[in-house]
Amino acid sequence: MKMKMDNAFYVEPDGIAGGLTLWWNQGINLSVLHFDKNFIDTIISINGEEEWFKTFIYAPPYEEEKQDFWKRLGTLRDDINAKWCIMRDTNIVASPNEKYGGAPFDHNNTKWYHEFLERAYLMEIQSKGGTYTWSNHRSEEDEICEKFDRVLSSPE
């Protein structure tokens, strides 16, 4: 299957972690502002409408990297009060109802994420469909399901 997109931007993975690709068509004016192995930060306007910031993320899966990631991401809009949307894989289970199986939910693992949301004044856009966006696809007694993928947005 061939994707018919007019533009692309790619960030190489670091080993088996990170790596992101964006594709978009004409009519979408997209400029990449910042990027690293875990995010692509852009400014977008569609068909000449108002510009807004959109950040595509693949957050680190490793606990020792999560604090730094959420702090870094929070600095992107420090000096700018504008519409902002973040989407994709947060690698965070934000509440106990977003997890099934495996180790019990640990509130300490979400501390940096919730501090980021409060500081950046972002809210989660509720999704439709299933609760979980990731599964280890094991038998029922060993199955783990978690919600990692989400969309965050400024209120406007």
C-alpha positions as CSV (number, residue, x, y, z in Angstrom):
1,M,0.0,0.0,0.0
2,K,1.5,3.4,-1.0
3,M,0.7,6.4,1.0
4,K,0.0,9.5,-1.1
5,M,1.4,12.3,1.0
6,D,3.1,15.4,-0.2
7,N,5.5,16.1,2.7
8,A,7.3,14.2,5.4
9,F,9.6,14.7,8.4
10,Y,11.5,11.9,10.1
11,V,13.4,11.6,13.4
12,E,15.8,8.6,13.7
13,P,15.2,6.2,16.7
14,D,17.8,5.9,19.4
15,G,18.4,2.2,19.5
16,I,14.9,0.7,20.0
17,A,13.5,3.8,21.6
18,G,11.9,6.8,20.0
19,G,11.8,7.5,16.3
20,L,8.9,9.5,14.8
21,T,7.6,10.3,11.3
22,L,5.1,12.9,10.2
23,W,3.4,12.9,6.8
24,W,1.0,15.6,5.6
25,N,-0.7,16.9,2.4
26,Q,-1.0,20.2,0.7
27,G,-3.3,22.6,2.4
28,I,-1.6,22.0,5.7
29,N,1.1,24.5,6.4
30,L,3.4,22.8,8.9
31,S,6.8,24.0,10.2
32,V,8.9,21.9,12.5
33,L,10.1,24.1,15.4
34,H,11.9,21.6,17.7
35,F,12.5,17.8,17.7
36,D,14.4,15.1,19.4
37,K,14.1,11.3,19.7
38,N,10.9,11.7,21.7
39,F,8.9,14.5,20.0
40,I,8.3,16.7,17.0
41,D,7.1,20.1,17.9
42,T,5.3,22.0,15.0
43,I,3.3,25.1,14.2
44,I,0.3,24.3,11.9
45,S,-2.4,26.1,10.0
46,I,-4.9,24.3,7.8
47,N,-6.1,26.0,4.7
48,G,-4.9,29.4,5.9
49,E,-6.8,29.3,9.2
50,E,-5.3,30.4,12.6
51,E,-1.9,28.9,13.5
52,W,-1.6,26.6,16.5
53,F,1.1,24.4,18.0
54,K,0.9,20.6,17.7
55,T,3.5,18.3,19.3
56,F,3.7,14.7,18.4
57,I,5.3,12.5,21.0
58,Y,6.6,9.1,21.8
59,A,7.4,9.5,25.5
60,P,10.3,7.4,26.9
61,P,9.2,4.0,28.2
62,Y,12.0,4.1,30.8
63,E,11.1,5.4,34.3
64,E,14.5,7.1,34.7
65,E,13.9,9.2,31.6
66,K,10.2,10.2,32.2
67,Q,10.8,13.1,34.6
68,D,13.3,14.8,32.3
69,F,11.0,14.3,29.3
70,W,7.9,15.9,30.9
71,K,10.0,18.8,32.2
72,R,11.6,19.4,28.7
73,L,8.2,19.2,27.0
74,G,6.8,21.7,29.5
75,T,9.4,24.3,28.5
76,L,8.3,24.4,24.8
77,R,5.4,26.9,25.5
78,D,6.9,28.8,28.5
79,D,6.9,32.1,26.7
80,I,4.0,31.6,24.4
81,N,0.3,31.7,25.3
82,A,-1.3,30.0,22.3
83,K,-3.4,27.0,21.3
84,W,-1.5,23.8,21.8
85,C,-2.3,20.1,21.1
86,I,-0.2,17.1,22.0
87,M,-0.9,13.7,20.7
88,R,0.3,10.1,20.6
89,D,2.1,7.8,23.0
90,T,2.6,9.2,26.5
91,N,3.9,5.9,27.9
92,I,2.0,6.9,31.1
93,V,-0.9,5.2,32.7
94,A,-2.5,8.3,34.3
95,S,-5.1,6.6,36.6
96,P,-5.9,3.2,38.0
97,N,-8.9,2.7,35.6
98,E,-6.4,2.9,32.6
99,K,-4.7,-0.3,33.6
100,Y,-5.6,-4.0,33.6
101,G,-3.4,-6.8,34.9
102,G,0.3,-6.7,35.8
103,A,1.8,-4.8,38.7
104,P,-0.6,-2.6,40.7
105,F,-1.0,1.1,39.6
106,D,1.6,3.3,41.2
107,H,0.6,7.0,41.7
108,N,4.3,8.0,42.0
109,N,4.9,7.0,38.3
110,T,2.4,9.7,37.2
111,K,3.7,12.6,39.3
112,W,5.7,14.3,36.5
113,Y,2.9,13.9,33.9
114,H,0.2,15.5,36.2
115,E,2.6,18.3,37.1
116,F,3.2,18.9,33.4
117,L,-0.6,19.0,32.6
118,E,-1.2,21.5,35.4
119,R,1.8,23.8,34.5
120,A,1.0,23.7,30.7
121,Y,-2.8,24.2,31.4
122,L,-3.7,21.2,29.2
123,M,-6.6,18.8,29.4
124,E,-7.2,15.4,27.9
125,I,-9.6,15.1,25.0
126,Q,-11.7,12.0,25.7
127,S,-11.5,9.3,23.1
128,K,-14.1,6.9,21.8
129,G,-13.8,3.2,21.6
130,G,-11.9,0.9,23.9
131,T,-10.3,2.0,27.2
132,Y,-6.9,0.5,26.5
133,T,-4.5,1.4,23.6
134,W,-1.7,-1.2,24.4
135,S,-1.7,-4.9,25.3
136,N,1.0,-7.5,25.7
137,H,-1.3,-10.0,23.9
138,R,-0.8,-12.8,26.4
139,S,-3.2,-15.3,27.8
140,E,-5.9,-14.0,30.1
141,E,-4.1,-14.6,33.4
142,D,-0.9,-12.9,32.1
143,E,-2.6,-10.2,30.0
144,I,-1.7,-6.6,30.7
145,C,-3.7,-3.8,29.0
146,E,-2.9,-0.1,29.4
147,K,-3.9,3.3,28.0
148,F,-0.9,5.1,26.6
149,D,-2.2,7.0,23.6
150,R,-4.0,10.2,24.2
151,V,-4.6,13.7,22.9
152,L,-4.0,16.7,25.2
153,S,-5.1,20.2,24.3
154,S,-5.3,23.7,25.7
155,P,-8.9,24.6,26.5
156,E,-9.5,26.8,23.5
